[in-house]
């Protein structure tokens, strides 16, 4: 079983990358495990935590704030039931140090989307976001802290070309066997918040 976690500050394009990844999917089954809802694509041997219904905030953002204990139990059960699958999740609900520590015990990849500050501001404006500066600063700090705790892969996501490239990369990871997956992920690992700073001005 492989687990892929994708995070990033608001307006870095997490949901859009997932939409691009899943645009050709046809048979999707939605299931529940207590507070956790998830989608299975058997043909791809893929499980997406959360639900994707084309709303402004999809994925794990649509789940209960209290979902994490059930997500932990699900991951442990999935180790046997879905041992040949890839579990994917994105969004703020589960992209935290405690949950990422759990998945670090498995064959995993932590992906962080990165976008220039100017582009992020433009996206917030175009989406008519109402998130406060305090909230946004908190999300930034959270991502930087995670970058200091775990090895990760940076995905720059400025435009449509980047988006499609990132979607293709994630799909490639999902389709790889465990050994090739591990080799590719470890070869692309970055470490520490300053690795993010070298891509874009976080400070």
C-alpha positions, 0 to 999 in steps of 0.5 A: 500500500502506498500513501500520497499526501498533498498539501499547501497554503490556500490558493496553491491549487490543490483541488485543481490538481486533483480535478486534472488528475481525475478528469477521465475517471468513470467508475467511482464508488463513494464509501464511508468509515464512520466519520470518514468518507472516501472514493474508490476507483478500482480500475486505478487501484486508488482511494481518495480520502474525502469527496469530490463533488465540484464544490469550491472546497472538496476533498478532506475539506468536506469532512468533519473536523473530528475525522482524524481518529477514524482516518487513522483507523481506516489506514490501519485496516486498509493495510490488509484490505487494500494492500495493492492500492494507493491512498491519496489525500489533500487539504488541511483536514488531514495534512498535519504533523500527527497524521503525517507521522502515521503515514510515514510508517508506510511507503509514502510521499508528501507533496507540497504545492508552492506558488509565488506570493503575487499569484496567490494574492491574485487567486484569493481575489478572483475567488472572492475569498474571505479568509483572514490574514491571521488565518492565512498566516497560520496556514503558512506557518503550518506548512513551513513547520511540516517542511521542517519535520518531514522530507517532501517533494515541491510541486510549483503550481503557477499556471495551467502547464504546471497544473497538468504536469503536477497532475501527471506526476501524481498519477505516475506515482499512483501507478508505480509499484512500491519499489520504483515509487520509493526510489523516485520519491527518495530521489526528489526529496527536499528537507527543511522550510528553506528548501521552500524559500529557495523556490518562492519568497515565503518570508 
